[in-house]
Amino acid sequence: MTDTNPTPEDGDEVQPVNEGSEATASGPRSQVDPDVSETDVPEAELPETADHELTVQDILDAVQTEDAENEAARAADADPEHEHLVDLKRLSAEYANYRKRTEANREVERERLTGDVVKSLLPVLDDLDRAEKHGDLEGDTPFTAIAAKLRTSVTKLGLAPFGAKGEPFDHNIHEAIFQQPSPDVEIATILDVVETGYTVGSTLLRAAKVVVAVPAE
């Protein structure tokens, strides 16, 4: 009986054949897990679009710019010369504020001292006002010259009179000793000045005592 299976000759390599496996011309077939369905297999990620890549690049550029600015700010803060400049500006501002406060306090103190000095002269000035109303200061007389010199001297010290007939009444600087209804006024108006008011700079030394005309009802 003739043997159909050829006997390998000496020198030929025998390839083992595994049962249950198949081979194709292109190679072995991949084994598939029967427990995994087709829906469980993840799809391959799609490549990013050009628009998405541009947006990401813009974000990266913005982050890099912000990092550079922060780094420059930290470098400036760490620079000793920058710190000295900041300290110098702060000291200059504090000194300027100190000078303003000092000058304001000095001016208020000067006005207070001047007010204390001239306040004792107010009765004399009131007498001069009364004499002027009675006509005693008219003409070229020694008394007229003395009154003029006294008024000039207190004016140089900063004393300023206020309160005149026809001015609107202001309760902050005027003291109404009498009110008289009048159909000729629409607001409270000074009708007569009994005692002149005075200020020294921005300091109220004495309120003016006045007669006030008020609108008639």
Summary of the structure (lengths in Angstrom):
residues: 217
radius of gyration: 53.5
end to end distance: 155.1
largest distance: 178.3
contacts: 437
relative contact order: 0.08
helix: 46%
strand: 19%
